[in-house]
Amino acid sequence: MSASLSFTHLPHPAPTAAEVRAAVLANPGFGSTFTDHMVSIEWSEDANGIGGWHDAQVLPYGPIALDPAASVLHYAQEIFEGLKAYRHPDGSMALFRPDANARRFNASAQRLAMPELPEDLFVEAIQQLVRADKDWFPTVEGGSLYLRPFMIATEAFLGVRPAKQYKFLVIASPAGNYFKSGAPAVSIWVSDYTRAAPGGTGAAKCGGNYAASLVPTAEAFALGHDQVLFLDAAEHKWIEELGGMNLFFAFEDGSLITPALTGTILPGITRDSLLTLAREEGLTVSEERYSLDQWRADAASGKLIEAFACGTAAVVTPVGKVADRSGEFTIGTGGPGQLTGKLKARLTAIQRGEEPDAHGWVSVLD
Ligand SMILES: *Cc1c(COP(=O)(O)O)cnc(C)c1O
């Protein structure tokens, strides 16, 4: 697939020394080191009010200059995506469902009054960066190259209206296992805060949603928990999602529930993929409302056997314990469950090229 723009390549004049890179790739952590290059594409509105993408570049990773009046710094016109590239056993490099990220990026762009990026250009930009930094795949077990495409409003203007200039960027960060010790079951705190209200930006992947989740998350940490759970804004009763992961509930009768996409939940690509895999495993899958009270009751009766969170960064994370101001309850044994492990193993095997891709999810780079 060829994008309509051609990319200018400005190779890094002083790339990271091989031994420094090797040390990073053996122990990458998450999100704290970056590769030698990044992608940048500009958008501006011309005199006739028609916008266009131009100046596509693969350039050395580094700081960007912004006017202090750039609208992103004042009114938070910012959206992002997160996806991973994998080095398959046959040596090829592959992305997992990048077209789905491209579509979601444009849905977020619409909600934040930002210009859409042609889907093939979004994917091409990511591929260009992965090719430029192909020596940055972690050597550690379970590693991947995490890609972060994002868009910011760069116009210098303090009036409140959609900006007329934007910058789309892609950066890459070698990633190990998100949870250092594999995936232990996490403890989650049910927040009194809300993440998203009907009509708000809950379904858009925008930085503002994350800014609003930091205080609730800090509160969860302070109380000794690993993650924060948000309930719906209207009744404070229905389970929505964690700060950055969707939730699933598994029952002893073979059914699996995840909250329906009501507009206040981020439509996760991991969530969507797991729905498909769970159906193939013969589970009765449904997207519906599920309340905290029901969750507590089902955990107590033994009807509910497992719960897990999912998202690109950590893939699948078992939930062991849930707490709110009234007390806490344990899910199953409190440790990682069988179904959770099975779904995680199947999804990661497909992503890593260790199991055939029957769904057209894996996009191998040429
Ligand atoms: C990104 C994100 C997810 C997970 O989406 P994936 O596509 O599976 O990575 C879930 N919830 C929120 C709030 C997110 O921002």
The ligand as a MOL file (V3000), in Angstrom:
LIG
                    3D

  0  0  0     0  0            999 V3000
M  V30 BEGIN CTAB
M  V30 COUNTS 15 15 0 0 0
M  V30 BEGIN ATOM
M  V30 1 C -6.0160 2.6390 24.7000 0
M  V30 2 C -7.0310 2.3900 25.7370 0
M  V30 3 C -7.5780 1.1090 25.9770 0
M  V30 4 C -7.0840 -0.1480 25.2950 0
M  V30 5 O -7.1520 -0.0930 23.9010 0
M  V30 6 P -6.2540 -1.0900 23.0350 0
M  V30 7 O -6.5900 -0.7310 21.6240 0
M  V30 8 O -6.6680 -2.4600 23.3850 0
M  V30 9 O -4.8360 -0.8100 23.3920 0
M  V30 10 C -8.5770 0.9840 26.9310 0
M  V30 11 N -9.0190 2.0520 27.6200 0
M  V30 12 C -8.5150 3.2840 27.4270 0
M  V30 13 C -9.0460 4.4170 28.2190 0
M  V30 14 C -7.5110 3.5000 26.4750 0
M  V30 15 O -7.0210 4.7250 26.2960 0
M  V30 END ATOM
M  V30 BEGIN BOND
M  V30 1 1 1 2
M  V30 2 1 2 3
M  V30 3 2 2 14
M  V30 4 1 3 4
M  V30 5 2 3 10
M  V30 6 1 4 5
M  V30 7 1 5 6
M  V30 8 2 6 7
M  V30 9 1 6 8
M  V30 10 1 6 9
M  V30 11 1 10 11
M  V30 12 2 11 12
M  V30 13 1 12 13
M  V30 14 1 12 14
M  V30 15 1 14 15
M  V30 END BOND
M  V30 END CTAB
M  END
